[in-house]
């Protein structure tokens, strides 16, 4: 089936799905859960093909980790679906109803977008997350993953469709673009007649390609050059643990910490502690002041703007919270930023002044995630300043329709 044929099928299915009762959507998601468990061995077998190819192509380990599936990660996908089942249906809801002087009653109602296209790299869990959120919010989904995860994505979509076949919802609500030619992506980005929204989810090059070439409306998900600022009053032992988690737990994800900023008053005490913790696992690159205290590579200007997605960390000593904020303003990507401090005034200054989708006090940036925020999953993490910012869950996948009820009014 060609891309346009798939889009026509999705477009037709979207008009039916838009008015589906919540119970049918939840029942369909429950059947998908059952199907994922039934086909787990097949999914893992197909995923191994992708991982083996990535290894033979010498993809860096942090990115292979994003690609790799196991029983625990499939269970995580399933838990995400179960959370989505338990969430309130966002469709046909209104908290704004008013009556005009002429007697007309106006209601602002939530409705599905229609057909959502998502273009993403490597991570096969996005296939399940995107489908589940789309279905619960009444949207059909067109999936275009990368060539690196093609076997995994095909297997997951097969399992999803097998689950839908046992439900009241057509399997036509989901389609996978299995042609890995980039020209197909460009075609997808201009199909305004059939696609209502496109979401790119991946690295800087993918996102910029979509933004520059799309005529379909897009929500730009963000590159994650995330910072942690260790203030002079920070609990230093706790700070080491937080940075270790933010950098090492999963370095290949967008909410991992890429740069640590350290207040000059604690640098001589804190840097050796951080070095001892990370030296065997992370390549550290430091400013001149950092290099005077610990033995690390020199950080060049490009390091401050880099999303490494790897076991690499840039370190800079700063004068105070103002200098930390200025550095983040210059090099941050408006994704996730954190301050570690025991001083309320500095925490409040950081929270109010730092321009990012998520800002933390005394916590790891790794929590910027739809699942961690209680959304079950996410379509991506938006760094734009529009209705969707941060992890995009159900409520970010709807639009509105104004319902106007009258009794014969005409405009004078």
C-alpha positions in Angstrom: 0.0 0.0 0.0 1.4 3.4 -1.0 1.7 6.3 1.5 -1.3 8.1 0.1 -3.4 5.0 0.2 -2.5 4.5 3.9 -3.3 8.1 4.6 -6.7 7.8 2.9 -7.5 4.7 5.1 -6.4 6.5 8.2 -8.5 9.6 7.3 -11.6 7.5 6.8 -11.1 5.6 10.1 -10.5 8.9 12.0 -14.1 10.0 11.5 -15.4 6.8 13.2 -12.8 6.8 16.0 -13.5 10.4 16.9 -16.9 9.5 18.3 -16.0 6.2 19.8 -17.2 5.7 23.4 -14.4 5.6 26.1 -15.2 2.0 27.0 -14.5 0.8 23.5 -11.2 2.6 23.3 -10.2 1.1 26.7 -11.3 -2.4 25.7 -9.2 -2.0 22.5 -6.1 -1.0 24.6 -6.7 -4.0 26.9 -6.7 -6.3 23.9 -3.4 -4.7 22.7 -1.9 -5.3 26.1 -2.9 -9.0 25.8 -1.5 -9.2 22.2 1.8 -7.7 23.2 2.3 -10.3 25.8 1.3 -13.1 23.4 3.7 -11.9 20.8 6.6 -11.0 23.2 9.0 -13.7 21.9 8.4 -12.6 18.3 8.9 -8.9 19.1 12.2 -9.7 21.0 13.4 -11.9 18.1 12.8 -9.1 15.6 14.4 -6.5 17.9 17.5 -8.7 18.1 17.9 -8.3 14.3 17.9 -4.5 14.7 20.3 -4.6 17.6 22.7 -7.0 15.8 22.7 -4.7 12.7 23.4 -1.7 14.9 26.3 -3.5 16.6 27.7 -4.5 13.2 27.5 -0.8 12.1 29.3 0.2 15.3 26.5 2.4 16.6 27.6 3.8 20.0 26.4 1.8 23.0 24.2 4.5 24.4 22.1 4.6 21.2 22.0 0.8 21.0 20.6 0.9 24.5 17.7 3.1 23.2 17.0 0.5 20.5 17.2 -2.6 22.6 14.1 -4.3 24.0 13.8 -7.0 26.7 11.0 -8.4 28.8 11.3 -5.6 31.3 10.9 -2.9 28.7 7.9 -4.6 27.1 6.4 -4.8 30.6 7.1 -1.0 30.8 5.2 -0.4 27.6 2.3 -2.4 28.9 2.3 -0.5 32.2 2.2 2.7 30.2 -0.9 1.4 28.3 -2.6 0.5 31.6 -2.0 3.9 32.9 -3.5 5.5 29.8 -6.6 3.2 30.2 -7.0 4.6 33.7 -6.7 8.2 32.7 -9.8 10.3 31.9 -10.8 10.4 28.2 -9.9 13.9 27.0 -12.5 14.0 24.3 -15.8 15.9 24.3 -15.1 17.7 27.6 -15.6 21.3 28.4 -14.9 23.5 31.4 -16.0 26.6 29.6 -19.7 27.2 28.9 -21.3 30.6 28.9 -24.4 32.4 27.7 -24.4 35.6 25.7 -26.8 38.5 26.1 -28.7 37.4 23.0 -29.3 34.0 24.6 -26.8 31.9 22.7 -25.0 29.3 24.8 -21.4 28.7 23.8 -19.4 25.6 24.8 -15.8 25.1 24.2 -15.5 21.3 23.6 -12.4 19.1 23.1 -12.2 17.0 20.0 -9.4 14.9 18.4 -6.9 16.3 16.0 -7.7 13.6 13.4 -4.7 11.9 11.9 -1.3 12.4 13.6 1.9 11.5 12.0 5.0 10.9 14.1 8.5 10.6 12.7 11.0 9.1 15.2 14.4 7.5 15.5 15.6 4.2 17.0 13.4 3.9 20.1 10.7 1.2 19.3 8.8 1.9 22.5 7.6 5.1 20.8 5.6 2.9 18.4 3.4 1.6 21.3 3.4 4.9 23.3 2.3 7.0 20.3 -0.4 4.5 19.3 -1.8 4.2 22.8 -2.0 8.0 23.3 -3.5 8.5 19.9 -6.2 5.9 20.3 -7.3 7.1 23.8 -7.4 10.7 22.5 -9.5 9.6 19.4 -6.7 10.1 16.8 -5.5 7.8 14.1 -1.7 7.5 14.0 0.8 7.2 11.1 4.1 5.9 12.3 7.4 6.5 10.5 10.3 5.0 12.5 13.9 4.8 11.4 15.6 2.1 9.4 17.6 1.1 12.5 14.4 -0.1 14.2 12.4 -1.3 11.2 12.1 -5.0 12.3 11.0 -4.0 15.8 8.5 -1.5 14.6 6.9 -4.0 12.2 6.6 -6.6 14.9 5.0 -4.2 17.4 2.5 -2.9 14.8 1.7 -6.4 13.9 0.9 -7.2 17.6 -1.1 -4.0 18.0 -3.2 -4.8 14.9 -3.8 -8.4 16.1 -5.1 -7.0 19.4 -7.4 -4.5 17.6 -8.9 -7.3 15.6 -10.4 -8.6 18.8 -11.9 -5.2 19.7 -14.6 -2.9 18.4 -12.1 -0.6 16.9 -10.7 -1.1 13.4 -7.0 -2.0 12.8 -7.1 0.9 10.3 -6.5 3.4 13.0 -2.8 2.7 12.9 -0.4 2.5 9.9 3.4 2.1 9.7 5.4 3.6 6.9 7.8 0.8 6.2 9.6 2.5 3.4 12.8 3.8 4.9 13.6 6.1 2.0 13.9 9.7 3.3 11.9 10.9 0.2 8.9 9.3 1.7 9.3 11.5 4.8 9.3 14.6 2.7 6.1 13.4 1.0 4.5 12.8 4.4 5.3 16.3 5.5 3.3 17.9 2.8 0.1 15.7 3.0 -2.1 18.5 4.4 -5.2 16.9 3.0 -4.8 13.8 5.0 -2.5 14.5 8.0 -3.5 17.1 10.7 -0.4 17.2 12.7 3.2 15.9 12.5 5.5 15.4 15.5 9.2 14.8 14.9 10.9 12.9 17.7 14.7 12.4 17.5 17.9 14.2 17.0 18.6 17.8 15.9 19.0 16.9 12.2 15.7 15.1 12.1 13.8 17.8 13.9 15.3 20.6 11.7 14.5 18.6 8.5 10.9 18.3 9.5 10.6 21.9 10.6 12.1 23.2 7.3 10.2 20.9 5.0 6.7 20.5 6.6 3.6 22.2 5.3 1.5 20.1 7.7 1.4 21.8 11.2 4.1 20.5 13.5 4.9 20.4 17.2 8.7 20.5 17.6 10.1 18.1 20.2 13.3 19.2 21.7 17.0 18.4 21.6 18.1 18.0 25.2 21.2 19.9 26.2 20.3 19.7 29.9 22.2 21.4 32.8 22.5 20.9 36.5 23.7 23.9 38.6 25.3 23.0 41.9 24.9 26.0 44.1 27.2 27.0 47.0 24.6 25.7 49.5 23.9 22.4 47.9 24.0 19.1 49.8 27.2 17.8 48.1 26.7 14.1 48.8 23.2 14.3 47.4 24.4 16.4 44.5 26.8 13.7 43.4 24.0 11.1 43.4 21.7 13.3 41.4 24.4 14.1 38.8 25.3 10.4 38.5 21.7 9.5 37.9 21.2 12.3 35.4 24.3 11.4 33.4 24.8 7.6 33.7 21.5 5.9 34.1 20.6 6.3 30.4 22.9 8.7 28.7 21.3 8.2 25.3 18.1 10.0 26.1 17.1 13.6 25.8 16.6 14.3 29.5 20.1 13.2 30.4 22.4 15.8 31.9 25.1 17.1 29.5 26.6 20.0 31.4 27.3 20.5 35.1 27.7 24.1 36.4 29.4 24.5 39.8 29.5 27.5 42.1 33.1 28.7 42.6 32.9 28.6 46.4 32.4 24.8 46.5 34.4 23.8 43.4 37.5 22.7 45.2 35.6 20.4 47.5 32.9 19.2 45.2 34.8 18.5 42.0 37.0 15.7 43.5 33.9 14.0 44.8 32.2 14.1 41.4 35.4 13.0 39.7 35.8 10.0 42.0 32.2 8.9 41.3 32.3 9.3 37.5 36.0 8.9 36.4 35.7 5.2 35.4 32.5 5.6 33.4 32.3 9.2 32.0 34.7 11.3 30.0 34.7 14.7 31.7 35.6 17.9 29.8 36.2 21.0 32.0 36.8 24.7 31.8 40.2 26.2 33.0 39.1 26.4 36.6 37.9 22.8 36.6 41.2 21.6 35.1 43.1 23.3 38.0 41.2 21.0 40.5 40.7 17.7 38.7 42.5 16.1 35.7 40.1 16.2 32.8 40.1 17.1 29.1 39.8 20.7 28.1 36.2 21.8 27.3 36.1 23.8 24.1 33.3 26.2 23.1 31.4 23.6 21.1 31.1 21.4 24.2 28.8 23.8 25.9 26.2 23.5 23.1 26.5 19.7 22.6 23.9 17.1 23.2 26.3 14.2 23.6 23.8 11.3 24.2 26.9 9.5 25.4 29.1 9.0 28.5 30.6 12.5 28.2 30.0 15.4 30.6 31.0 19.1 30.3 31.9 20.9 33.5 32.1 24.6 34.1 32.8 26.6 37.3 30.6 29.8 37.6 30.5 32.8 39.8 26.9 32.5 41.1 23.3 31.6 40.2 23.2 34.6 37.8 26.1 33.3 35.8 24.6 29.9 35.7 21.3 31.2 34.4 23.2 33.3 31.8 25.1 30.1 30.6 21.9 28.2 30.3 20.2 31.1 28.4 23.1 30.9 25.9 23.5 27.2 25.4 20.3 25.5 26.7 17.7 24.0 24.4 14.7 24.8 26.7 14.3 21.2 27.7 15.1 20.4 31.3 17.3 22.3 33.8 18.0 21.8 37.5 19.4 23.6 40.4 20.8 21.9 43.5 20.6 24.2 46.5 19.4 24.7 50.0 18.8 28.4 49.6 15.1 29.1 48.8 15.8 32.5 47.2 18.2 31.0 44.7 15.8 28.1 43.9 13.0 30.6 43.3 15.3 32.8 41.1 16.3 29.8 39.0 12.7 28.5 38.7 11.3 31.9 37.6 14.2 32.9 35.3 15.2 29.8 33.5 13.3 29.3 30.2 12.7 25.6 29.8 9.9 23.1 29.6 10.8 21.6 32.9 12.8 23.2 35.7 13.9 21.2 38.8 15.0 21.9 42.3 17.1 19.2 44.0 16.2 16.4 41.6 17.5 14.7 38.5 16.5 15.9 35.0 15.7 12.3 34.1 12.2 12.7 35.4 11.1 14.8 32.3 9.1 11.9 30.9 5.4 11.3 30.2 5.4 8.1 32.2 7.2 9.7 35.2 4.7 12.6 35.1 1.8 10.2 35.3 0.7 10.5 31.6 1.4 6.8 30.9 3.5 7.7 27.9 4.3 10.6 25.8 4.3 11.7 22.1 7.5 13.5 22.8 8.8 16.4 24.9 7.9 19.8 23.3 10.2 22.7 23.8 8.0 25.1 21.9 5.9 27.8 23.6 2.4 26.8 22.6 -0.4 24.7 24.0 1.9 21.7 24.2 5.1 22.2 26.2 7.0 19.5 28.0 5.9 15.8 27.9 3.0 15.5 25.6 0.2 13.3 27.0 -3.5 13.0 26.1 -4.5 16.6 26.8 -1.9 17.9 24.3 -3.4 15.7 21.5 -6.8 17.4 21.3 -8.1 20.6 19.7 -11.4 22.4 20.3 -14.7 22.9 18.7 -17.1 25.7 19.7 -20.7 24.4 20.1 -23.3 27.2 19.9 -26.9 26.5 20.8 -29.7 29.0 20.1 -33.4 29.3 19.7 -33.8 31.3 16.5 -31.3 34.1 17.0 -30.2 36.1 14.0 -27.4 38.7 13.9 -28.5 42.3 13.4 
